[in-house]
Amino acid sequence: MDTPVTTFSEGPEDPFAVRRSASAVLDERGTVVGWSERAEALLGYAPAEVLGRPAASFLADPDDLGVVVDAIAGSVRDGEGWFGVVPVRHRDGRQVEVGCRARPIVRDGAHREWFLVGAPAEEVIQWETDRSVLDGLFSRSPIGLSVHAPDLTILRVNRAIAQFSSLPVEEHRGLRTSDFVIQRDTDTVERQLREVLETGRSSVFTEQPCVLRHDPGRELVVSISAFRMQDPSGRILGVTQTVEDVTDRYRARRRLALINEAGARIGTTLDVTETARELARTAVPDLADRVSVDLLEPVQRGEEPRQDMVGPLCRTAVLGVPPRATELLHPVGRVMDVPPGTVQARCLAERKPILDVRPEDPAEWLSMEPERARRELGAATHSLLVVPLVARGLVLGLLTLWRSERAEEFEDDDIRLAEEFASRAAVCIDNARRYTQQHEAALTLQRSLLPHTVPRQPAVDVAHLYLPADSAAGVGGDWFDVIPLSGLRVALVVGDVVGHGIHAAATMGRLRTAVHTLANLDLTPDEVLSHLDDLVDRLAAEQEPADDLSRQVVGATCLYAVYDPVSRHCALARAGHPPPAMVTPDGRARLLDLPPGPPLGLGGLPYESAEVHLDEGTLLALYTDGLVQAGERHAGERDVDERVADLCEALTGPPRPLEETCEAVRDALLHDHPTDDVALLVARTRVLAPGTVATWELAAEATAAAQARTLTAEQLTAWGLEEMLFTTELIVSELITNAFRYGGGPITLRLIRDRHLICEISDTSSTSPHLRRARSTDEGGRGLFLVAQLTERWGTRYTRDGKTIWTEQALPAVTPGRSPHP
């Protein structure tokens, strides 16, 4: 809806206008000699009834006559005009209050007459009130008022505008806004006035900056309203605008908004550097033109500074307008000493803000900065504010603010605002510092508990990828392991402890140690998980309550696989863990279908193992759920099934090193830093060469030991290991004899040559032999004792069909010029 247009006319507004006022003429004796139609309408007397009669005889009551005579007598005697409100008698007898003007008229020399103009008193009073308001707007109003012609030249201004421009009121006529306002702000004002002139729509309370030409160092904020003027015929007379200085109100509102903004923008992360950047972005450009955030070196590292520490400082964030200005300062990451006597040194020592305005040598402010900055910034900078970053009574660093682009210097309100910024940022930086310290401790613990290197295994080629969670989520409890087992077999393990933090990392370390212990017992995968389940259940029972109502959650998932490079069989079992991915040598990828099994810690539920036959060169990928769920926090991310398909696709492709396969998986699935730990273990299966393994099946007869010694001697001779004949024959003979005496069914003898000579004797009995020291009077009992003395390691593992006793002997040193293999 268009705003009504204000018009100026002397019709309805002016009660003494000719068209609506009553008029009469009196001679020197007060006789009526002239009477208008409006006078008849106002008082009811026709001209014939009043002409020639004394006005006092019919217009005034006798009681009021004295008042009227006294009121006008002085002005009449002096020959001047008179104005006032008088009681006048209507023809019907009632009294009418009339506003009256009287002016002397001279005719025929010395003869004078009086011209009277009258109107109802209430209209006159209203008109006088309006005139008083108009006069107040131009003479006493604190809000500026300027009247412009259609070409936007000034017709009239009030005294408030004169105070803005520092020109007398009468000198404004004919000037333009550009004569006392800089061109940038003039363009804004005149554009708004032209729009009002063209459309007739008034503008209301439009705030804009305003810099006066006579005071360019001070920027005001004014609120402008404007309306169009036109006469009754519709002719446009110009435009009037009101101008109010709202600088203090604007700044107070802006400071409050900045404080609210600081609360939302500062401390969104638990990262010291990012918090410093957020502080800089909050201060520029609303508070300063350039800002730097410098932290004490221990704070940057996540450590707590000393109470009396005054340096060195590490430049953590810098920002400015224009951006080129920041190039002159020390870059982020630079470590700077704080020279004594500088503003920065004083601020660190006194622990309070220091404001320095227009010193004799501005370059002194930049004593910590390069020489180029002293020259190029020092000359332009007119105001410096340095505020300490203090939290818990400790000084963490400095917030330094410069002004050069804007005209105003820092003032007290700016200091309070900068202190508010610094106080909020210091608390957030201190929280981030302490979190960083704890996070680094957890990471250190986690790294110490994870395998640093994976030794080469004859059964598989392996590579791994481990990514800890981002700082917001905290350290997790994911782990992986490659554990060598007897008979050149290998155990591949990946696990994930519930939760994050030091507690999760410590639990991970305990589980990993338990897995190593259980693996050394040569237990099957399902048995390993069963024992781990019992352990997790006990750990949960041992935990102290996290608070008065709940205990810390202890739980984990795990995938345990054992691969035999001789039989090419792989036994796997999982406890609530994602199934592994398998890529066959011909490039087909799929997930292995394994019995799911409950997560560790639920207790009482069985686990099942599954066995698969793997061709040489088969690729196995064991991973934690962080790999396939890492992107679910982002809208539009692919679901788990799609990400598993991406994993399988990344694992396939032309032959390449396993490390490159890990990187391909990372590029395909981890586009940003994961919110959960990610562990990936990739293994490519190998098969022992036929010439390195010899297997025989012997009947459970008394001659089995002699036959075994003969076979062993022949095989060792073929391998060129004649030096080991005596010892190995003794070991084989003793173990075959034990199997014959205490076992049952056929006996299997297997010799494996790798970095060790491995002897394995299997039978169908599940009875475990025990090592003991025979007394001097005993006839036997020294067999296993001798075996333990002659080997590096020995042990027993159980299968579904019986047991296997194995031994390992170190190979003799290779003679120069002689191949270690036949």
FILO-684832 format. One line per field, with one value per residue (C-alpha): residue in one letter; residue number from 1; x, y, z. Coordinates in steps of 0.02 Angstrom, whole numbers, plus 50000, padded with zeros to 5 digits. Example, Ala and Ser with C-alpha at 12.3 -4.5 7.8 and 13.67 -1.06 7.14 Angstrom:
<rs>
rest: [A;S]
nr: [1;2]
px: [50615;50684]
py: [49775;49947]
pz: [50390;50357]
</rs>
This chain:
<rs>
rest: [M;D;T;P;V;T;T;F;S;E;G;P;E;D;P;F;A;V;R;R;S;A;S;A;V;L;D;E;R;G;T;V;V;G;W;S;E;R;A;E;A;L;L;G;Y;A;P;A;E;V;L;G;R;P;A;A;S;F;L;A;D;P;D;D;L;G;V;V;V;D;A;I;A;G;S;V;R;D;G;E;G;W;F;G;V;V;P;V;R;H;R;D;G;R;Q;V;E;V;G;C;R;A;R;P;I;V;R;D;G;A;H;R;E;W;F;L;V;G;A;P;A;E;E;V;I;Q;W;E;T;D;R;S;V;L;D;G;L;F;S;R;S;P;I;G;L;S;V;H;A;P;D;L;T;I;L;R;V;N;R;A;I;A;Q;F;S;S;L;P;V;E;E;H;R;G;L;R;T;S;D;F;V;I;Q;R;D;T;D;T;V;E;R;Q;L;R;E;V;L;E;T;G;R;S;S;V;F;T;E;Q;P;C;V;L;R;H;D;P;G;R;E;L;V;V;S;I;S;A;F;R;M;Q;D;P;S;G;R;I;L;G;V;T;Q;T;V;E;D;V;T;D;R;Y;R;A;R;R;R;L;A;L;I;N;E;A;G;A;R;I;G;T;T;L;D;V;T;E;T;A;R;E;L;A;R;T;A;V;P;D;L;A;D;R;V;S;V;D;L;L;E;P;V;Q;R;G;E;E;P;R;Q;D;M;V;G;P;L;C;R;T;A;V;L;G;V;P;P;R;A;T;E;L;L;H;P;V;G;R;V;M;D;V;P;P;G;T;V;Q;A;R;C;L;A;E;R;K;P;I;L;D;V;R;P;E;D;P;A;E;W;L;S;M;E;P;E;R;A;R;R;E;L;G;A;A;T;H;S;L;L;V;V;P;L;V;A;R;G;L;V;L;G;L;L;T;L;W;R;S;E;R;A;E;E;F;E;D;D;D;I;R;L;A;E;E;F;A;S;R;A;A;V;C;I;D;N;A;R;R;Y;T;Q;Q;H;E;A;A;L;T;L;Q;R;S;L;L;P;H;T;V;P;R;Q;P;A;V;D;V;A;H;L;Y;L;P;A;D;S;A;A;G;V;G;G;D;W;F;D;V;I;P;L;S;G;L;R;V;A;L;V;V;G;D;V;V;G;H;G;I;H;A;A;A;T;M;G;R;L;R;T;A;V;H;T;L;A;N;L;D;L;T;P;D;E;V;L;S;H;L;D;D;L;V;D;R;L;A;A;E;Q;E;P;A;D;D;L;S;R;Q;V;V;G;A;T;C;L;Y;A;V;Y;D;P;V;S;R;H;C;A;L;A;R;A;G;H;P;P;P;A;M;V;T;P;D;G;R;A;R;L;L;D;L;P;P;G;P;P;L;G;L;G;G;L;P;Y;E;S;A;E;V;H;L;D;E;G;T;L;L;A;L;Y;T;D;G;L;V;Q;A;G;E;R;H;A;G;E;R;D;V;D;E;R;V;A;D;L;C;E;A;L;T;G;P;P;R;P;L;E;E;T;C;E;A;V;R;D;A;L;L;H;D;H;P;T;D;D;V;A;L;L;V;A;R;T;R;V;L;A;P;G;T;V;A;T;W;E;L;A;A;E;A;T;A;A;A;Q;A;R;T;L;T;A;E;Q;L;T;A;W;G;L;E;E;M;L;F;T;T;E;L;I;V;S;E;L;I;T;N;A;F;R;Y;G;G;G;P;I;T;L;R;L;I;R;D;R;H;L;I;C;E;I;S;D;T;S;S;T;S;P;H;L;R;R;A;R;S;T;D;E;G;G;R;G;L;F;L;V;A;Q;L;T;E;R;W;G;T;R;Y;T;R;D;G;K;T;I;W;T;E;Q;A;L;P;A;V;T;P;G;R;S;P;H;P]
nr: [1;2;3;4;5;6;7;8;9;10;11;12;13;14;15;16;17;18;19;20;21;22;23;24;25;26;27;28;29;30;31;32;33;34;35;36;37;38;39;40;41;42;43;44;45;46;47;48;49;50;51;52;53;54;55;56;57;58;59;60;61;62;63;64;65;66;67;68;69;70;71;72;73;74;75;76;77;78;79;80;81;82;83;84;85;86;87;88;89;90;91;92;93;94;95;96;97;98;99;100;101;102;103;104;105;106;107;108;109;110;111;112;113;114;115;116;117;118;119;120;121;122;123;124;125;126;127;128;129;130;131;132;133;134;135;136;137;138;139;140;141;142;143;144;145;146;147;148;149;150;151;152;153;154;155;156;157;158;159;160;161;162;163;164;165;166;167;168;169;170;171;172;173;174;175;176;177;178;179;180;181;182;183;184;185;186;187;188;189;190;191;192;193;194;195;196;197;198;199;200;201;202;203;204;205;206;207;208;209;210;211;212;213;214;215;216;217;218;219;220;221;222;223;224;225;226;227;228;229;230;231;232;233;234;235;236;237;238;239;240;241;242;243;244;245;246;247;248;249;250;251;252;253;254;255;256;257;258;259;260;261;262;263;264;265;266;267;268;269;270;271;272;273;274;275;276;277;278;279;280;281;282;283;284;285;286;287;288;289;290;291;292;293;294;295;296;297;298;299;300;301;302;303;304;305;306;307;308;309;310;311;312;313;314;315;316;317;318;319;320;321;322;323;324;325;326;327;328;329;330;331;332;333;334;335;336;337;338;339;340;341;342;343;344;345;346;347;348;349;350;351;352;353;354;355;356;357;358;359;360;361;362;363;364;365;366;367;368;369;370;371;372;373;374;375;376;377;378;379;380;381;382;383;384;385;386;387;388;389;390;391;392;393;394;395;396;397;398;399;400;401;402;403;404;405;406;407;408;409;410;411;412;413;414;415;416;417;418;419;420;421;422;423;424;425;426;427;428;429;430;431;432;433;434;435;436;437;438;439;440;441;442;443;444;445;446;447;448;449;450;451;452;453;454;455;456;457;458;459;460;461;462;463;464;465;466;467;468;469;470;471;472;473;474;475;476;477;478;479;480;481;482;483;484;485;486;487;488;489;490;491;492;493;494;495;496;497;498;499;500;501;502;503;504;505;506;507;508;509;510;511;512;513;514;515;516;517;518;519;520;521;522;523;524;525;526;527;528;529;530;531;532;533;534;535;536;537;538;539;540;541;542;543;544;545;546;547;548;549;550;551;552;553;554;555;556;557;558;559;560;561;562;563;564;565;566;567;568;569;570;571;572;573;574;575;576;577;578;579;580;581;582;583;584;585;586;587;588;589;590;591;592;593;594;595;596;597;598;599;600;601;602;603;604;605;606;607;608;609;610;611;612;613;614;615;616;617;618;619;620;621;622;623;624;625;626;627;628;629;630;631;632;633;634;635;636;637;638;639;640;641;642;643;644;645;646;647;648;649;650;651;652;653;654;655;656;657;658;659;660;661;662;663;664;665;666;667;668;669;670;671;672;673;674;675;676;677;678;679;680;681;682;683;684;685;686;687;688;689;690;691;692;693;694;695;696;697;698;699;700;701;702;703;704;705;706;707;708;709;710;711;712;713;714;715;716;717;718;719;720;721;722;723;724;725;726;727;728;729;730;731;732;733;734;735;736;737;738;739;740;741;742;743;744;745;746;747;748;749;750;751;752;753;754;755;756;757;758;759;760;761;762;763;764;765;766;767;768;769;770;771;772;773;774;775;776;777;778;779;780;781;782;783;784;785;786;787;788;789;790;791;792;793;794;795;796;797;798;799;800;801;802;803;804;805;806;807;808;809;810;811;812;813;814;815;816;817;818;819;820;821;822]
px: [50000;50069;50104;49987;50070;50089;50029;50044;49893;49815;49637;49589;49743;49738;49583;49618;49622;49512;49399;49349;49377;49245;49290;49223;49275;49254;49278;49365;49211;49187;49042;49025;49054;49091;49023;49065;48959;49074;49041;48855;48881;48987;48880;48708;48693;48649;48740;48583;48569;48744;48803;48802;48784;48919;48999;48998;48811;48769;48930;48982;48887;48896;48988;49121;49139;49266;49376;49378;49408;49553;49632;49635;49646;49835;49860;49727;49803;49973;49902;49964;49874;49804;49771;49677;49526;49369;49194;49067;48876;48787;48623;48531;48603;48735;48915;49047;49235;49318;49500;49520;49651;49638;49740;49730;49686;49721;49610;49581;49732;49700;49548;49581;49477;49502;49500;49447;49470;49395;49377;49314;49431;49461;49521;49633;49707;49738;49819;49929;49977;50024;50126;50214;50256;50323;50424;50491;50543;50651;50714;50718;50701;50852;50810;50877;50753;50795;50679;50739;50679;50641;50822;50876;50949;50915;50771;50775;50855;50831;50959;50997;51055;51160;51246;51286;51358;51436;51357;51230;51049;51029;51183;51111;50987;51043;51174;51171;51206;51374;51432;51452;51442;51574;51527;51504;51370;51296;51260;51164;51061;51018;50973;50848;50776;50755;50662;50542;50517;50483;50371;50290;50326;50401;50558;50559;50707;50839;51006;51166;51344;51382;51552;51554;51680;51733;51764;51825;51896;51724;51597;51418;51269;51109;50928;50841;50655;50589;50421;50367;50282;50151;50017;49828;49841;49968;50120;50276;50358;50505;50552;50580;50693;50727;50901;50937;51108;51092;51278;51280;51124;51190;51358;51277;51163;51308;51416;51278;51258;51446;51448;51308;51399;51560;51469;51411;51570;51711;51744;51649;51790;51914;52059;52175;52221;52043;51983;52115;52054;51874;51928;52012;51861;51747;51853;51882;51811;51681;51803;51972;52053;52191;52207;52335;52318;52483;52490;52629;52726;52671;52488;52511;52578;52435;52539;52505;52611;52704;52627;52765;52793;52810;52867;52907;52743;52684;52584;52425;52304;52311;52174;52148;52061;52123;52203;52366;52397;52420;52558;52666;52654;52735;52650;52555;52674;52814;52887;52931;53021;52938;53061;53054;52966;52850;52663;52649;52774;52681;52515;52586;52664;52517;52380;52264;52217;52331;52264;52386;52318;52418;52591;52736;52814;52681;52817;52853;52692;52765;52929;52886;52851;52966;53048;52932;52782;52856;52869;52707;52589;52659;52621;52440;52396;52324;52256;52321;52237;52322;52218;52284;52204;52179;52093;52101;52224;52347;52400;52386;52433;52385;52250;52319;52203;52250;52146;52201;52066;51925;51935;51883;52008;51976;51873;51818;51671;51788;51904;51760;51705;51882;51896;51735;51801;51967;51885;51773;51914;52036;51916;51888;52075;52112;51980;52049;52226;52179;52082;52232;52342;52224;52197;52384;52404;52268;52346;52515;52439;52347;52501;52603;52474;52460;52589;52720;52780;52713;52853;52861;52760;52789;52602;52540;52595;52511;52483;52378;52294;52251;52165;52119;51955;51945;51977;51792;51755;51913;52031;51947;51987;52011;52158;52233;52364;52463;52518;52636;52579;52660;52682;52705;52522;52467;52325;52245;52149;52044;51944;51846;51813;51652;51674;51816;51951;52087;51970;51936;52121;52170;52037;52100;52276;52215;52115;52260;52374;52244;52229;52418;52413;52268;52347;52505;52397;52351;52165;52037;51956;51792;51885;51986;51826;51745;51892;51891;51705;51739;51879;51771;51633;51757;51826;51651;51622;51784;51745;51709;51543;51561;51435;51308;51186;51284;51440;51563;51515;51639;51610;51701;51688;51822;51863;51993;52062;52196;52274;52381;52497;52521;52340;52279;52137;52078;51973;51875;51757;51680;51600;51482;51609;51586;51631;51793;51800;51885;51954;51999;52151;52035;51969;51801;51760;51632;51603;51633;51476;51523;51415;51386;51417;51370;51485;51610;51547;51370;51424;51352;51325;51424;51537;51560;51708;51697;51832;51867;51994;52097;52194;52366;52356;52185;52161;52079;52025;51983;51916;51820;51649;51722;51777;51604;51509;51629;51524;51351;51353;51339;51171;51162;51302;51290;51223;51326;51287;51341;51500;51540;51519;51640;51762;51755;51779;51930;52009;51999;52102;52269;52407;52487;52576;52462;52507;52432;52276;52257;52273;52144;52023;52057;52027;51867;51786;51866;51836;51859;51925;51825;51719;51768;51934;51969;52075;52106;52214;52245;52328;52373;52391;52546;52576;52736;52835;52816;53003;52996;52867;52877;52732;52718;52584;52649;52560;52548;52677;52835;52937;52862;53005;53139;53044;53025;53213;53252;53130;53196;53376;53338;53243;53372;53509;53409;53393;53578;53547;53661;53722;53548;53528;53571;53468;53318;53318;53319;53173;53071;53106;53051;52890;52843;52872;52758;52624;52636;52629;52495;52405;52303;52271;52390;52534;52578;52754;52780;52944;52942;53095;53085;53185;53174;53162;52989;52942;52758;52694;52505;52398;52216;52234;52185;52298;52426;52606;52684;52863;52940;53111;53147;53230;53395;53306;53171;53178;53098;53017;53163;53095;53005;53139;53268;53154;53138;53328;53363;53236;53203;53017;52894;52710;52547;52395;52230;52119;51949;52035;52170;52327;52491;52657;52775;52954;53061;53250;53362;53444;53634;53721;53737;53913;53976;53952;53821;53636;53522;53401;53439]
py: [50000;50171;50291;50443;50595;50750;50912;51095;51212;51357;51292;51173;51202;51394;51458;51638;51591;51707;51566;51512;51656;51784;51966;52136;52320;52448;52635;52741;52744;52555;52560;52414;52473;52302;52125;51963;51811;51703;51825;51798;51610;51616;51737;51731;51919;51973;52126;52233;52200;52257;52389;52561;52491;52498;52326;52329;52351;52181;52076;52086;52053;52197;52083;52038;52210;52270;52120;52143;52331;52310;52172;52274;52451;52459;52393;52508;52661;52616;52588;52412;52251;52137;51950;51855;51753;51852;51799;51854;51847;51749;51815;51674;51734;51603;51648;51598;51598;51677;51693;51868;51969;52157;52266;52455;52522;52703;52791;52975;53036;53033;52921;52745;52589;52417;52257;52109;51925;51791;51602;51478;51479;51289;51299;51444;51356;51199;51303;51391;51223;51159;51315;51290;51111;51165;51301;51175;51056;51189;51277;51158;50976;50863;50763;50837;50898;50951;51003;50971;51034;50909;50928;50883;51053;51107;51227;51231;51140;51145;51179;50993;50980;51136;51049;50902;51010;51147;51278;51412;51368;51508;51455;51284;51347;51297;51172;50984;50840;50814;50985;50917;50725;50619;50559;50375;50416;50554;50430;50322;50468;50541;50371;50349;50526;50501;50339;50429;50568;50447;50322;50425;50285;50351;50274;50243;50227;50175;50160;50199;50258;50441;50526;50716;50807;50923;50774;50626;50539;50506;50387;50413;50300;50394;50341;50425;50438;50532;50581;50670;50842;50902;51034;51003;50994;50851;50954;50884;51014;50910;50788;50806;50694;50672;50627;50555;50513;50333;50297;50252;50147;50058;50022;49957;49845;49789;49750;49645;49553;49525;49455;49335;49292;49260;49138;49042;49052;49032;48859;48751;48624;48557;48614;48753;48817;48818;48910;49044;49060;49077;49218;49308;49287;49357;49514;49558;49666;49717;49764;49784;49793;49669;49544;49416;49280;49227;49084;49036;48888;48762;48805;48769;48597;48563;48592;48710;48868;48931;49069;49196;49148;49296;49208;49150;49164;49058;49147;49042;49148;49309;49396;49567;49679;49698;49524;49597;49679;49511;49465;49597;49514;49357;49204;49073;48951;49076;49074;49248;49316;49459;49605;49689;49857;49819;49837;49648;49620;49745;49659;49488;49555;49662;49542;49682;49762;49899;50032;50142;50279;50381;50373;50475;50320;50193;50073;50036;49936;49820;49785;49599;49608;49616;49778;49790;49787;49926;50038;49997;49962;50078;50235;50189;50112;50238;50129;49971;49862;49713;49599;49451;49280;49226;49069;48995;49132;49079;49188;49084;49215;49380;49450;49599;49714;49856;49991;50084;50066;50134;50310;50284;50243;50108;50171;50104;50005;49923;49872;49790;49701;49639;49579;49481;49401;49361;49291;49173;49120;49092;48972;48878;48874;48810;48675;48629;48629;48511;48402;48400;48347;48206;48159;48149;48042;47925;47920;47882;47742;47678;47682;47593;47454;47430;47334;47453;47334;47172;47045;46950;46791;46640;46607;46778;46948;47081;47269;47372;47541;47621;47790;47854;47944;48133;48236;48263;48077;48036;47888;47723;47543;47466;47350;47223;47088;46963;46822;46683;46510;46339;46250;46417;46453;46631;46710;46867;46970;47128;47194;47345;47395;47489;47674;47799;47871;47804;47674;47600;47604;47517;47384;47358;47329;47198;47107;47110;47034;46901;46859;46833;46719;46618;46610;46535;46396;46348;46356;46355;46522;46483;46434;46594;46697;46600;46637;46820;46829;46769;46897;47043;46989;46990;47159;47231;47166;47246;47421;47562;47651;47796;47892;47857;47774;47679;47577;47600;47496;47359;47266;47223;47139;47028;46927;46788;46689;46555;46513;46358;46380;46192;46138;46306;46296;46451;46437;46593;46646;46815;46894;47030;47089;47127;46977;46988;47023;46895;46922;46763;46758;46778;46944;46894;46985;46941;46939;46772;46698;46663;46622;46793;46758;46884;47028;46991;47021;46954;46786;46611;46607;46490;46537;46438;46422;46407;46336;46389;46330;46473;46466;46540;46729;46748;46919;46933;47101;47112;47280;47369;47447;47622;47588;47555;47674;47822;47931;47905;48069;48165;48184;48092;47969;47791;47658;47516;47390;47513;47554;47368;47356;47502;47409;47253;47357;47446;47279;47213;47271;47234;47158;47290;47303;47280;47453;47526;47421;47498;47672;47629;47577;47737;47845;47754;47754;47887;48056;48149;48111;47967;47989;47814;47723;47628;47470;47376;47220;47154;46982;46889;46703;46605;46417;46329;46258;46069;46045;46124;46005;45815;45716;45530;45425;45285;45138;45131;44990;44959;44989;45162;45250;45163;45199;45381;45397;45326;45443;45590;45551;45537;45701;45799;45732;45789;45961;45968;45970;45825;45924;45908;45720;45658;45787;45775;45585;45587;45710;45613;45446;45506;45589;45439;45321;45426;45427;45238;45207;45332;45378;45280;45257;45309;45427;45571;45639;45806;45900;46081;46179;46367;46481;46338;46152;46105;45929;45886;45718;45697;45557;45528;45544;45701;45660;45795;45747;45830;45884;45823;45792;45606;45550;45455;45291;45310;45198;45330;45501;45592;45598;45767;45841;45797;45866;46031;46037;46004;46125;46311;46287;46147;46131;46041;46093;46004;45966;45887;45720;45722;45820;45875;45892;46010;46067;46203;46196;46333;46295;46293;46446;46443;46407;46536;46472;46345;46371;46358;46253;46099]
pz: [50000;49953;50095;50091;50015;50122;50040;50088;50062;50155;50143;50280;50384;50397;50492;50433;50250;50143;50088;50262;50384;50440;50407;50457;50445;50586;50576;50706;50817;50811;50691;50573;50395;50315;50342;50249;50208;50317;50461;50436;50436;50593;50699;50617;50579;50404;50333;50341;50528;50574;50449;50532;50707;50842;50853;51042;51048;50979;50972;51154;51313;51437;51559;51429;51353;51479;51452;51264;51275;51396;51287;51128;51193;51200;51025;50954;51035;50967;50794;50788;50748;50879;50893;51025;51073;51121;51175;51043;51055;50919;50847;50940;51104;51136;51164;51033;51064;50913;50869;50800;50708;50695;50576;50554;50379;50334;50207;50161;50255;50441;50442;50503;50494;50569;50467;50574;50529;50638;50651;50779;50928;50926;50745;50784;50936;50833;50698;50823;50896;50724;50692;50859;50812;50644;50726;50852;50714;50635;50790;50938;50876;50912;50755;50594;50464;50287;50147;49969;49801;49662;49604;49783;49820;49998;50030;50219;50365;50552;50685;50713;50532;50556;50702;50588;50451;50560;50445;50494;50453;50325;50225;50180;50051;49877;49939;49913;50032;49948;50011;50188;50172;50084;49911;49958;50085;49978;49840;49962;50030;49860;49788;49928;49905;49718;49748;49866;49737;49596;49686;49822;49946;50106;50179;50365;50485;50359;50448;50354;50387;50371;50367;50368;50261;50401;50520;50415;50568;50640;50564;50615;50592;50552;50537;50390;50350;50198;50122;49963;49963;49836;49823;49810;49621;49634;49583;49667;49775;49839;49975;50161;50263;50448;50506;50678;50748;50810;50819;51004;50990;50834;50914;51073;50971;50863;51013;51089;50924;50916;51092;51046;50886;50981;51093;50941;50837;50964;51033;50909;50913;51039;50933;50995;50822;50756;50912;50881;50701;50760;50877;50732;50618;50754;50780;50595;50519;50650;50787;50703;50531;50575;50714;50769;50899;50978;51104;51221;51154;51288;51254;51069;51116;51235;51391;51536;51539;51691;51795;51755;51573;51451;51293;51168;51073;50927;50792;50787;50685;50584;50485;50409;50285;50155;50155;50088;50256;50342;50220;50303;50474;50540;50463;50560;50642;50672;50848;50912;51062;51156;51175;51345;51348;51203;51217;51206;51347;51457;51424;51469;51627;51686;51628;51574;51408;51344;51224;51131;51017;50892;50971;50907;50830;50775;50718;50900;50903;50772;50859;50852;50666;50513;50458;50307;50421;50526;50375;50284;50428;50558;50459;50426;50595;50716;50856;50941;51070;51153;51264;51365;51347;51528;51593;51768;51815;51680;51534;51377;51248;51169;51058;50961;50863;50744;50661;50506;50372;50480;50548;50728;50862;50991;51138;51306;51237;51111;51252;51346;51189;51153;51333;51312;51153;51236;51393;51295;51180;51324;51412;51248;51210;51384;51366;51195;51265;51406;51286;51169;51313;51360;51179;51148;51303;51240;51067;51143;51244;51092;50980;51113;51120;50932;50829;50759;50623;50555;50529;50367;50371;50257;50254;50197;50133;50236;50240;50357;50374;50540;50560;50734;50753;50738;50893;50927;50941;51038;51033;50999;51037;50865;50841;50722;50739;50637;50753;50695;50749;50748;50582;50490;50514;50548;50647;50576;50704;50697;50845;50904;51084;51121;51159;51148;51258;51369;51443;51271;51226;51388;51364;51187;51255;51378;51245;51124;51255;51292;51107;51096;51247;51179;51007;51082;51154;50975;51012;50874;50827;50913;51073;51068;51056;51198;51313;51259;51297;51475;51492;51434;51553;51698;51646;51646;51822;51881;51816;51937;51907;51785;51892;52028;51909;51779;51749;51609;51460;51418;51256;51097;50929;50855;50699;50720;50571;50560;50393;50358;50208;50193;50184;50120;50244;50338;50496;50546;50684;50725;50877;50819;50691;50505;50396;50296;50111;49998;49822;49728;49611;49461;49531;49604;49766;49898;50084;50171;50244;50425;50576;50656;50841;50978;51029;51166;51342;51328;51401;51386;51199;51085;50941;50782;50666;50479;50365;50187;50059;49991;49830;49825;49797;49876;49956;50127;50199;50383;50443;50581;50557;50555;50375;50306;50421;50422;50309;50381;50477;50314;50228;50064;50105;50038;50155;50228;50091;49957;50051;50068;49880;49863;49974;49866;49710;49784;49830;49652;49506;49425;49533;49643;49811;49959;50024;49866;49894;50066;49992;49859;49996;50090;49937;49894;50066;50176;50097;50261;50434;50510;50665;50723;50720;50560;50555;50393;50378;50202;50178;50018;50046;50003;49988;50041;49896;49881;49906;50079;50153;50177;50251;50292;50374;50485;50560;50750;50764;50863;50706;50678;50768;50663;50504;50553;50586;50413;50325;50422;50381;50196;50192;50290;50177;50027;50104;50145;50332;50379;50531;50606;50579;50753;50847;50732;50731;50921;50927;50798;50880;51052;50989;50878;51024;51136;51001;50983;51171;51223;51063;50941;50756;50619;50655;50538;50524;50439;50412;50357;50307;50317;50427;50553;50538;50600;50652;50678;50742;50743;50814;50854;51043;51135;51284;51311;51355;51506;51531;51694;51770;51793;51952;51944;51986;51852;51700;51585;51583;51504;51324;51323;51435;51301;51164;51259;51279;51095;51017;51022;51047;51060;51097;51069;50971;50963;50815;50799;50759;50892;50928;50851;50943;50855;50876;50800;50776;50712;50546;50542;50474;50285;50224;50097;49921;49976;49942;50095;49990;49885]
</rs>
